[in-house]
Amino acid sequence: SRLISEPFPLGAGVDTFGLGFQITEQQLPYSRSPGSMAWAGIFNTEFWIDREKNIGAVLMMQYLPFYDARAVEVLQGFEHRIYQNLE
């Protein structure tokens, strides 16, 4: 059987949820601000809205399984480069 999703998405056990979004609760270097709202789709599509930094980002992939190591590496690299270039 083909794996559709890794068992724990980013932020599991730390982030909270509200109004249909995953809410970032932890500040990590070069990443979205606490209170940012995000959501992802099964094919590794992802978006977030960071109201503190006044930005939004969208990353679209069509790739399974959801949140496997390669997809997470692309997402974290994308996010890191965005926030690194804000400073």
Buried (B, 14 or more C-beta within 10 A) or exposed (E): EEEEEBEEBBBEEEBEEEEEBBBBEEEEEBBBBBEBBBEBEEBBBBBBBBEEEEBEBEBEBEEBBBBBEEBBEBBBEBBBEBBEEEE
